[in-house]
Amino acid sequence: MELIVSCATGKGIVQDYLDRSPKALPFYGRHYAEEGVFEDKALELDLRFDQDSRRRAADALVVPVGADRSRLEAFVEDGGFMVTTGQQPGLYGGPLYSIYKGLTAVRVAEAAEAKLGKPVIPVFWVASDDHDWEEANHSYLINTENELCRFEVRGSKDQGRQSLHRIRLGEEADRVLDDFVASLPITEFTEELVSLLRAGFSSGSSIPQGFHDLLQHLLGRFGLFFTDATDLTIKAASRDLVREELATSGTMEDVLRGTADALESAGYGLQAAIMPEGVNLFVEGAHGRERLYRDPAGFRLNPSQEVRSATDVHASFDSDPASVSPN
């Protein structure tokens, strides 16, 4: 299959960056099309990551059907690189741009490999630790009557703010899936697609698992590898990073605020507000996945207002790494 792409466009700072505006470039570093930018980034990464680091990274990847496992060995042995993309999981694959992201990573990896002469592996990160059920629980389909239909699994009232990977789909999911399947046009692909959807999004499964299964089936043939935010290899490697964020969150907030001020001074709006005293970590508490805030007594979970010390957070991570996750 041939992947046909066009020039990227955007709004505001994105378009200014694509146009190489001097106003936007300082926020990104060098422009992606600048001569030597791939080579310089490769040199920087070589100084930071040795063969053992690459081995650990490869161990965290899922090799879907259609992908070539030997590419991972070449990545380790030949000092290769990765191009990463990702998305929080969504019902029946979520928005179409999830697939576009995966295909884009494949194309960028191909371009980088041609420039560098070393293996470049495209990787899709599934953010299954996300807790936004309302964002993940629905999908849209144009049915056989050319009508745009929304299909939604409302879930149970007691699931709260749990991470998506913690939530099992109930019988409601089977009824919604039946309605979705009934709205599909009949083509030579329908039977295979329906089989995938029923295996991944029926009661007893989860939205992240179905999302993994579907995208791996669709995109593995292009050489796209996968990983998950709750992978134990990744969580183990992030232990020191979690501790550093706890220890330096005030400094990081100052950095974010300085960048936000610079963006606004340049005429660009902020996409996300900076939360005073906020820590870029979530911890599972009484109300599910809760944001940490600095507190005179240590750290405070929002919305439960439960107070925990840094030692408490360390202990939570050590006993269940998936209970502590980045923003």
N, C-alpha and C positions, 0 to 999 in steps of 0.2 A: 504494500500500500504506500502511496506517495503522500507525504504531508506537505500541504501547500500553505504557506504563511504570507502575511502582508506586513507592512510596516506598522509598528505599534503607534498608538495615539493615546492621549490622555487629557486630563484637565489640570489647570493650575501648575503646581510644582512638577508633576509628572511630565507634562508636555514641555515645560521649560528645560527639564533634564534631558529629555529626548532631543530637544533643539540645541543642547549644549550651552544653555544660558549661563553666563558667569554668576548670576544671582542664585541659581539652583545647585550648581555643581558642588559647592562646599558642603552641602548636606549629604551628598552621596559619595564623595571621593571622586575618583576619575570616571570619565565616561566609558561605558562598556565597549564602544567602538574605537576608542583611542588606540593607536599603534602600541603594541607591547603590553597592553593591560592584562591579558590572560597570562602571559609569560611572567610578569612581575608578581601577580597573585600566586602563581604556582610556586615561585621561589619563596615567597613569604610562608606559604603553607608547608613547604619542605623543611623550613627551619623550625616549625612548630610541631610537626607530626612525623614520628619515625615509623618503622615497619610494625612495631608492636601496636602503636596507636591505630594504624590502618587495619591491623588484624582485628582489633576490638570493634572497630567501626563495621567491618564486614560481618562479624559475628552477630551484629544487631539487625541484619537485614533478612527479610523474607524473600526467597526466590520463587516467584510465581511460575506457574506452568507457562512455558514459552520463553522464559528468560534463560540465559546461559550462565550456569553456576561457575564455569571456568573463568568468566569475566571477573569474578570476585577474587579469585586466586591471582590473576594477572594484576588486579588493582593493588593487592598486597605486595607481591613480589617485585613489580615494576615501579612502585612508587606512584600509584595513580591518584586520581582526585574524584570528588563527587560534586554533582549539581543537585541541589535539593529544592523541593517544593513541598506543599502540603496543604491540608484543609481539615477542619473538623468534620467528622462523619455526618452524613445526611441520609434521610430515608430514600431508598431506591437509588442511591448514588448522589442525592442532593442536587445542587445547581449544576448546570452543564459546564460551568467554568472549572469544576473539579477535574473533568476529563481534559479540558484545554490546558490546565496547569500541568498535568502529567505529560501530555504530548509536547508541551513547550520545553519541559525539562529534558525530554529525550532529544529534541532538536538542538538545544543549547549544549548538551553533553557531546553530541556528534561534532558540533562546530569547535568546541574546546579541544576535543581529542585530536582533530585534524591539525589544530595549531600547535599543540603541545607534544604530539607524538607519544603520548602516554595514555593508558586507559582512563576514561572519565565515565563514571557510573551515574546514571540518573536515578534519583531516589525520591519516593513519595512518602512524606511523613503524615500519618493519621493521628490527629490530635484527639484521641479517645478520652482524654482526661477532661475535656471541656464539659461544662455543666449546663449549657444553654439548651435545654430541652425544646423550648419553643422555636428555636432556630433550626434544630435538627429533625424535628418530628413530622415534617411534611414534604411533599413533593408535588410538582405540577406536571400535567400531561395534556396535550391536545388530543382529544378523543376522536373517534371516527366521524363525529358530527361537526368536527372542526371547532369544538368548544374548548376553552381553557378550563381545566378542572383541577381543583386542589384536593389532595388526599392527605389526611392528617391522622396520626395516632396520638390521641390526647394523653394517654398514660394514666397512671393512678395518682390519686390525690396525695398519697403519703410518700411519693418518691422524692419530693422536695428538690434540693439543689445538688443531688448526687451527680457524680461524674457519669458520663454516658456509658462508659464500660461497665458500670455497676448495675445498670438497669436492664432487667430481662423484659422482653416483649411479652405481653399477655394475649389473651384470646381476641381482644379488640384488633390486634395487628393482623390476625388472620382474616377478619371481616373486611378491613380496609384493603388488604392485599387482593382479596377476591374482587372487590369493586375496581381496583386499579387494573387487574388483569382483564376484566370484562370490558374495559375501555380501550384496550390496546388494539390497534389494527392487526389483522392477520397477514403475516409475511413469512418468508422462509426463515426469519430469525426469531419469530415469536416463541416457538416451543423451547428453544434453548434459553432465551431470556427469562421466560416464566419459571423454568426449572431453577435458574440461578436465584431469582427473587424469592421463590418459596423456600429454598435451602437456607437463604441468609436472613430473611426478614419475617419469618413466621414466629409464632409463640415459642418461647424458650430460648430464642436467639437474642441478639442485641443489635442496635443500629450500627455500632462500630464493626461488629463481626460481618454483618451483611454488606456494609460499605467496603470492607477489605476484600471480601470474596468477589464482589461484583467488579471492582476496579482492577483487581489482580487478573481476573479473567479477561477483561477488555483490553488492558494495557500491558500485561506481561509479555505479550508477543512482540512488543516494540523494544523489549530490553529494559523496562522500567522495574526497579526493585522497590520494596516497601519496608517500612518500619512503623513502629507504634510508640506513642508517648509513654506507654506503660511497660515497654520492653525492659526486662530486668537488667540486661546489659547496659542499656542507656541510663536507667535509674542509678545503677551502681557508679557509672562514670560521672553522674551529675551530683554526687554527694558533696564534694568539696565546693561546687558552685552554689548549692543551696546554702551551705554554711557561710560562704562569702557574702551572699545577698543578705542574709540575716545580720551579718556584722557590719555591712557597709551601706545599708539601704538609705540612710540619710544622705550620704555622699552621692549615691546614685540619683536620688530625687533632685539634688542640686544640679547634677549634670542634665537631667531631663528638663528641669525648669529653664536652665540656660539655653538649651536648644530650642525649647518652646518660644522663649522670648526672641531668639534670633529668627525663627520662622515667621513670627508675627511682624517683626520689624521689616522683614523682606517682603511682606504683603501676602504671606501664605497663612491660611487658617489652620487650626489644629484639628486633627481627626479624632483625637481622644484627649479628654481632660486629665490633668495631673491631679492625683488624689493626695491631699496633704497628709503626711505621715504614712502614706501607703507603702507597703512592701510588695515587691513583684513576685509574690508567692501566695498560693492558696493552700489551706490546710483543711482536711476533712474534720468537721466539728458537729455540733448538735443540729445544725441546719444544712448539713451536707458540705459541699465544697465552698469554703468561706475565705474571703480575702483577709490577709494579715495587715494590721496597722501597728505602728510603733505606739507604745503606751509606757507611762512612767513605771509600771510594774513589769514591763517586758514587752509583750505583744498582745494585741486584742483582735479577736475574730469578729468579723462583721458578716451577717447581722446578729449573731447570737450574743455578742459582747463578752464571750468567754475570754479570760486572760490566760496566756501561756508564756512560759519562759523560753529562752532560746534552747535550754536543755530539753524542755518538753517537746519542742519542734524537732530537735535532733532525734529524740527517742521515737517520735512518731515515724520519722523517715526510716530509721533503722529497723523498726518492727514491721512496717508496711510501706515500702518506698512509694507506692502509688497513692498514699494518703497525703503526700506533699507534692505540689506541682507548680510549675512556673506560670506566670500570667500570660 
